[in-house]
Amino acid sequence: MEMVERLVSRTDAAYQRWLASVTDDVVADGVVMYCRESLLERNTTYGIGEWLTGYLMIGQEGDRGFFLRCDGSGGPVFWTDLGGLGEVDLAVVAPVFEVWLRSGIALPADPQPDLPPTADVYLDKVPVDAVQLLVRARKLLGVDWRFGDLRGLLAVQPFLAARSARLYALRRGLEHAPELRPYLLYATDHGLEAVWPADSPESQ
């Protein structure tokens, strides 16, 4: 707890005032903002100090975390997927905490408004010897395929990989897994469509 308190003391002053004013977690626009008691448990559970040293996770929305830099200078509110690798993966949500608070803890717009919120996800055209790609897809999708079954799955493509998957979250996950982008598809009334289209700006 002492380490978290030390980090809090070096965050944005507006955040410190907000934190002192709440006694329980606050939910706004789907974001769970942690009260002081939750900060230690959440930052410890996700090992934030190990892969994002000098930052404090102040809230969460699904598989995304929200962070402040703890260097005494204030600065932006950041977000990244909780499977992110470090500072390079951080994106700015708001220039300072007070601006974000005034916005009602509003989330940035998702990059692909034409994606449905959820859909069945399939894997297709994975090379038949690429078992490692299925291992990575297993982790990304959070499914529990048995390792002994992976070669069999490669032999029956396309196959249903996840039912009612959250496509925006999956697309964000693919930002850090470019090797899987060609193989993940979602079901539509007109057949299978790529979760990450080859002509998307991020693919350029």
C-alpha positions in Angstrom: 0.0 0.0 0.0 2.9 2.3 0.8 4.2 2.1 -2.8 0.7 2.9 -4.2 0.4 5.9 -1.8 3.8 7.1 -3.0 2.6 6.9 -6.6 -0.7 8.6 -5.8 1.3 11.5 -4.2 3.1 12.1 -7.5 0.0 12.1 -9.8 -2.1 14.9 -11.2 -3.3 17.2 -8.3 -6.9 17.1 -9.8 -6.8 13.3 -9.6 -5.6 13.4 -6.0 -8.6 15.7 -5.1 -11.0 13.4 -6.9 -9.6 10.3 -5.2 -9.9 11.9 -1.8 -13.6 12.6 -2.5 -14.7 9.1 -3.3 -15.2 6.1 -0.9 -16.1 3.5 -3.4 -15.4 2.6 -7.1 -17.2 4.9 -9.5 -18.7 3.7 -12.8 -19.0 6.2 -15.7 -19.5 5.5 -19.4 -18.5 1.8 -18.8 -15.3 2.8 -17.0 -14.7 1.6 -13.4 -12.7 4.3 -11.7 -10.9 2.8 -8.6 -11.3 4.2 -5.1 -8.2 4.3 -3.0 -8.9 0.9 -1.5 -9.1 -0.7 -5.0 -5.9 0.9 -6.3 -3.6 -1.5 -4.5 -5.5 -4.7 -5.4 -5.9 -3.8 -9.1 -2.4 -2.6 -9.6 -1.0 -5.6 -7.9 -3.3 -8.1 -9.7 -2.2 -6.8 -13.1 1.5 -6.4 -12.1 1.4 -2.8 -13.3 4.7 -1.9 -11.5 6.5 -4.7 -13.4 5.6 -3.7 -17.0 4.7 -0.1 -16.7 7.0 1.3 -14.0 6.2 4.8 -12.8 2.5 4.6 -13.8 -0.7 4.0 -11.8 -3.7 2.2 -13.2 -6.6 4.4 -12.1 -9.5 2.6 -13.8 -10.6 -0.1 -16.2 -13.1 -0.7 -19.0 -13.2 -4.4 -19.9 -9.7 -5.3 -21.1 -8.5 -1.7 -21.2 -6.7 0.1 -18.4 -6.4 3.8 -17.7 -3.2 5.2 -16.4 -1.5 8.3 -15.0 2.2 8.9 -15.1 3.5 9.4 -11.5 6.4 11.9 -12.1 4.9 14.9 -10.3 4.2 16.8 -13.6 0.5 16.1 -14.1 0.2 15.2 -17.7 -2.2 13.1 -19.8 -4.5 10.2 -19.0 -3.4 7.2 -21.0 -5.1 4.0 -21.9 -3.9 0.6 -23.3 -5.0 -3.0 -23.4 -4.0 -4.8 -20.3 -2.0 -7.2 -22.4 0.1 -4.2 -23.7 3.8 -4.4 -23.5 4.7 -1.0 -21.9 5.0 2.7 -22.6 5.1 2.3 -26.4 1.5 0.9 -26.3 0.0 3.9 -24.4 -2.5 6.2 -26.1 -3.8 9.5 -24.8 -7.4 9.6 -23.6 -7.3 13.2 -22.4 -4.6 15.9 -22.0 -5.1 16.1 -18.2 -7.3 14.3 -15.7 -9.5 17.3 -15.0 -10.5 17.5 -18.7 -11.3 13.8 -18.7 -13.4 14.2 -15.5 -15.3 17.2 -16.9 -16.1 15.0 -20.0 -17.8 12.5 -17.8 -15.0 10.0 -18.1 -15.8 9.8 -21.9 -14.1 7.1 -23.9 -12.5 8.0 -27.3 -14.5 6.8 -30.3 -13.6 3.3 -31.5 -11.8 3.3 -34.8 -14.3 1.1 -36.7 -17.9 2.3 -36.1 -19.1 -0.2 -38.8 -18.2 -3.2 -36.7 -21.1 -4.9 -34.9 -20.6 -5.0 -31.1 -20.4 -8.8 -31.0 -20.3 -11.6 -33.5 -19.2 -15.2 -33.8 -15.5 -15.3 -34.7 -13.8 -17.8 -37.0 -10.3 -18.7 -37.9 -9.4 -19.5 -41.5 -6.5 -20.0 -43.8 -4.0 -20.4 -41.0 -1.0 -22.4 -42.4 -1.5 -26.1 -41.5 1.9 -26.2 -39.7 1.4 -22.9 -37.8 0.4 -24.4 -34.5 2.1 -21.4 -32.7 -0.4 -19.0 -34.4 -3.2 -21.0 -32.9 -1.5 -20.8 -29.5 -1.5 -17.0 -29.8 -5.0 -16.9 -31.0 -6.1 -19.1 -28.1 -4.6 -16.5 -25.7 -6.0 -13.5 -27.6 -9.6 -15.0 -27.7 -9.4 -16.3 -24.1 -10.6 -19.8 -25.3 -9.6 -23.1 -23.7 -8.7 -25.3 -26.7 -6.6 -28.3 -25.6 -3.1 -28.1 -27.0 -3.5 -31.6 -28.2 -6.4 -30.6 -30.4 -4.7 -27.7 -32.2 -3.5 -29.7 -35.2 -7.0 -31.1 -35.7 -8.4 -27.5 -35.7 -6.0 -26.5 -38.4 -7.3 -29.3 -40.6 -11.0 -28.2 -40.4 -10.8 -24.5 -41.3 -12.7 -22.3 -41.2 -13.7 -23.2 -37.7 -15.7 -21.4 -35.0 -13.2 -19.9 -32.5 -15.4 -17.8 -30.2 -19.1 -17.2 -29.9 -20.5 -13.6 -29.5 -17.0 -12.1 -29.2 -16.6 -8.4 -28.5 -15.2 -7.2 -31.8 -13.9 -3.8 -30.7 -11.9 -5.4 -27.9 -10.7 -8.1 -30.3 -9.7 -5.4 -32.9 -7.7 -3.6 -30.1 -6.0 -6.9 -29.3 -5.0 -7.3 -32.9 -3.1 -3.9 -32.7 -0.5 -5.9 -30.7 -0.8 -9.2 -32.7 -0.3 -8.3 -36.4 0.6 -11.9 -37.2 -3.1 -12.9 -36.4 -4.8 -10.2 -38.4 -5.2 -12.2 -41.7 -6.9 -15.1 -40.1 -9.6 -13.7 -37.8 -13.0 -13.3 -39.3 -16.5 -12.6 -38.0 -19.8 -13.9 -39.2 -22.3 -11.7 -41.1 -25.5 -12.3 -43.0 -23.3 -12.2 -46.2 -20.5 -14.6 -45.0 -17.3 -14.1 -43.1 -15.6 -10.6 -42.9 -12.2 -9.8 -41.6 -12.0 -8.3 -38.1 -9.0 -6.4 -39.3 -9.5 -5.5 -43.0 -6.4 -5.5 -45.1 -7.2 -2.0 -46.5 -7.6 -0.4 -43.0 -5.3 2.6 -42.4 -3.5 0.8 -39.6 -2.5 -1.9 -42.1 -0.7 0.5 -44.3 
